């Protein structure tokens, strides 16, 4: 059954579709497992519909036109300007009816984030980003990560750099720890706090290519009466 959404960054979309990302870690916020083996999760990334929907709640747009508008998924359709595409919307605001990518849960277990192995880290987004940002070079990918997301408020880069200097060899686990600090160091849940997480392993179950009709503005209602 389709259990719930799996919220991901846009760069995870192609990695999951290629089968290169098959593992993720999420914070433990409850004693109950978030998913069970066999659950089907629908992938939710940044998304957009036709630009005429920009000022509308998407559910109102669906009800008004009585069908689902064309859909763009960031990471699948790129970030460049596309005629007719509206604003990018947050993953948490994607309605379930817009789901086009489905993943099947294979295993769920609890651990502390530092317990992830180098092999398991390779199954996360780490390998895909190391190949994309560092051409396979982990050190170069970490430097690229730091330069792309320079955050003077938290100084996570300096903290992470000091920690990684103590490692004899950089692995995918090293890169994953840097990525973790980028997102959570400023929230006081960085790598060194070693928070408990759910280690979720999954695989791509189904992908449905979203419709992208080449509609001109005059083919869409231009005056809304409600």
C-alpha positions as CSV (number, residue, x, y, z in Angstrom):
1,X,0.0,0.0,0.0
2,X,1.0,3.6,-0.5
3,X,2.0,4.5,3.0
4,X,3.3,8.0,3.1
5,X,5.5,10.6,1.4
6,X,9.3,10.4,1.3
7,X,10.6,14.0,1.2
8,X,13.8,14.4,-0.7
9,X,16.0,17.1,-2.1
10,X,15.8,17.6,-5.8
11,X,19.3,16.1,-6.5
12,X,18.0,12.8,-5.0
13,X,15.4,12.4,-7.7
14,X,17.8,11.3,-10.5
15,X,19.9,9.2,-8.1
16,X,16.8,7.3,-7.0
17,X,15.6,6.8,-10.5
18,X,19.0,5.4,-11.5
19,X,19.0,3.1,-8.5
20,X,22.1,4.9,-7.0
21,X,20.4,6.0,-3.9
22,X,18.7,3.2,-1.9
23,X,19.2,4.3,1.7
24,X,18.3,7.3,3.8
25,X,18.5,8.2,7.5
26,X,15.7,10.1,9.3
27,X,15.6,11.4,12.9
28,X,13.9,9.2,15.5
29,X,11.0,11.2,16.8
30,X,8.9,8.4,18.1
31,X,9.3,4.8,19.4
32,X,7.1,3.6,16.6
33,X,8.8,2.6,13.3
34,X,7.9,5.1,10.6
35,X,7.6,2.4,7.9
36,X,7.4,-1.4,7.7
37,X,9.0,-3.7,5.1
38,X,6.9,-3.7,2.0
39,X,5.4,-0.2,2.4
40,X,5.2,1.9,-0.7
41,X,6.4,5.5,-0.3
42,X,5.7,8.2,-2.8
43,X,8.6,10.5,-3.5
44,X,8.0,14.2,-2.9
45,X,10.6,16.7,-4.2
46,X,10.2,20.4,-5.2
47,X,7.5,20.6,-7.9
48,X,5.6,23.0,-10.0
49,X,2.5,23.2,-12.2
50,X,1.4,25.7,-14.9
51,X,2.2,29.3,-14.0
52,X,-1.5,30.3,-13.9
53,X,-1.7,28.3,-10.7
54,X,0.9,30.5,-8.9
55,X,-1.8,32.5,-7.1
56,X,-4.0,29.5,-6.3
57,X,-4.1,26.7,-3.8
58,X,-3.3,23.7,-5.9
59,X,-6.4,21.8,-4.7
60,X,-8.5,24.7,-5.8
61,X,-6.8,24.6,-9.2
62,X,-7.5,20.8,-9.5
63,X,-11.2,21.3,-8.6
64,X,-11.6,24.3,-10.9
65,X,-10.2,22.5,-14.0
66,X,-11.5,19.1,-12.9
67,X,-8.2,17.5,-13.8
68,X,-4.6,17.4,-12.8
69,X,-2.5,20.2,-14.4
70,X,0.9,19.4,-16.1
71,X,3.6,18.7,-13.5
72,X,7.3,19.5,-13.3
73,X,9.5,17.7,-10.8
74,X,12.7,19.5,-9.9
75,X,15.7,17.2,-10.4
76,X,13.8,15.4,-13.2
77,X,13.0,18.3,-15.4
78,X,15.8,20.7,-14.5
79,X,15.9,24.1,-13.0
80,X,16.1,26.1,-16.1
81,X,13.3,28.4,-17.2
82,X,10.5,26.5,-19.0
83,X,7.6,28.2,-20.9
84,X,4.5,27.8,-18.9
85,X,6.1,26.5,-15.7
86,X,5.0,28.1,-12.5
87,X,6.9,28.6,-9.3
88,X,8.7,25.8,-7.5
89,X,6.7,24.6,-4.5
90,X,7.9,22.8,-1.3
91,X,7.9,19.0,-1.2
92,X,5.7,19.0,1.9
93,X,3.0,20.8,-0.1
94,X,2.8,18.2,-2.9
95,X,-0.6,16.5,-3.0
96,X,-0.6,12.7,-3.0
97,X,-2.5,12.8,-6.3
98,X,0.7,14.3,-8.0
99,X,2.8,11.3,-7.0
100,X,4.8,9.8,-9.9
101,X,7.7,8.1,-8.3
102,X,7.2,5.2,-5.8
103,X,9.7,3.4,-3.7
104,X,9.3,0.1,-1.8
105,X,10.7,-0.2,1.8
106,X,13.1,-3.1,2.2
107,X,14.4,-2.7,5.7
108,X,14.0,-0.3,8.6
109,X,16.2,-0.3,11.7
110,X,17.2,2.2,14.4
111,X,20.8,3.3,15.1
112,X,22.9,6.3,15.9
113,X,23.9,8.2,12.8
114,X,27.7,7.6,13.4
115,X,27.0,3.8,13.2
116,X,26.4,4.0,9.5
117,X,29.2,2.1,7.6
118,X,31.1,3.3,4.6
119,X,29.2,0.7,2.5
120,X,25.9,1.9,3.8
121,X,26.9,5.5,3.2
122,X,27.7,4.6,-0.4
123,X,24.1,3.5,-0.8
124,X,22.8,7.0,0.3
125,X,22.9,10.1,-1.8
126,X,26.7,10.3,-1.1
127,X,28.0,8.4,-4.0
128,X,25.9,10.2,-6.6
129,X,27.0,13.6,-5.3
130,X,30.6,12.6,-5.1
131,X,30.4,11.5,-8.8
132,X,28.5,14.7,-9.7
133,X,30.4,17.3,-7.7
134,X,33.9,15.7,-7.4
135,X,34.1,13.4,-10.5
136,X,34.6,10.5,-8.1
137,X,37.0,12.4,-5.8
138,X,35.6,12.6,-2.3
139,X,37.9,15.4,-1.1
140,X,36.9,17.5,-4.2
141,X,33.2,16.8,-3.6
142,X,33.5,17.9,0.0
143,X,35.2,21.2,-1.1
144,X,32.4,21.7,-3.7
145,X,29.8,21.0,-1.0
146,X,31.4,23.7,1.2
147,X,31.6,26.3,-1.5
148,X,28.0,25.7,-2.8
149,X,26.5,26.1,0.7
150,X,28.5,28.7,2.5
151,X,26.7,29.4,5.8
152,X,28.4,32.0,7.9
153,X,25.8,31.7,10.6
154,X,26.7,28.2,11.7
155,X,30.3,27.8,10.4
156,X,29.6,24.2,9.8
157,X,32.4,24.0,7.2
158,X,35.1,24.8,9.7
159,X,33.8,22.4,12.2
160,X,33.5,19.6,9.7
161,X,36.9,20.3,8.2
162,X,38.6,20.0,11.6
163,X,36.8,16.7,12.2
164,X,37.7,15.2,8.8
165,X,41.4,16.1,9.2
166,X,41.5,13.4,11.9
167,X,40.4,10.8,9.5
168,X,43.2,8.7,7.9
169,X,41.2,8.1,4.7
170,X,38.2,9.9,3.3
171,X,35.3,7.6,2.4
172,X,31.6,8.0,1.3
173,X,30.9,8.0,5.1
174,X,33.1,11.1,5.4
175,X,31.2,12.9,2.7
176,X,27.9,11.8,4.2
177,X,29.0,13.2,7.6
178,X,29.8,16.6,5.9
179,X,26.4,16.6,4.2
180,X,24.8,15.8,7.5
181,X,26.5,18.7,9.2
182,X,25.5,21.1,6.4
183,X,21.8,20.5,7.1
184,X,21.8,19.8,10.9
185,X,24.8,21.4,12.5
186,X,23.0,24.7,12.9
187,X,20.1,22.9,14.5
188,X,22.3,21.4,17.1
189,X,21.9,17.9,15.7
190,X,25.1,17.7,13.8
191,X,27.3,14.6,13.3
192,X,29.1,14.9,16.6
193,X,25.9,14.9,18.6
194,X,25.4,11.4,17.1
195,X,21.5,11.5,17.2
196,X,19.4,8.4,16.9
197,X,18.0,7.8,13.4
198,X,16.0,5.4,11.4
199,X,18.1,3.7,8.8
200,X,15.7,3.1,5.9
201,X,16.7,1.0,2.9
202,X,14.4,1.0,-0.2
203,X,14.3,0.5,-3.9
204,X,12.5,2.1,-6.8
205,X,9.2,0.4,-7.3
206,X,7.5,2.4,-10.1
207,X,7.9,5.6,-12.1
208,X,5.2,7.3,-14.1
209,X,6.4,10.0,-16.5
210,X,4.4,13.2,-15.7
211,X,2.4,14.7,-18.5
212,X,3.8,17.9,-19.9
213,X,1.4,19.2,-22.4
214,X,2.7,22.1,-24.4
215,X,-0.2,24.5,-23.5
216,X,-0.3,28.1,-24.6
217,X,-1.7,30.7,-22.2
218,X,-4.9,31.2,-24.2
219,X,-5.7,27.5,-23.7
220,X,-6.0,28.1,-20.0
221,X,-8.7,30.0,-18.1
222,X,-7.4,33.5,-17.6
223,X,-10.2,34.9,-15.4
224,X,-11.1,33.1,-12.2
225,X,-14.5,33.8,-10.8
226,X,-13.9,32.5,-7.4
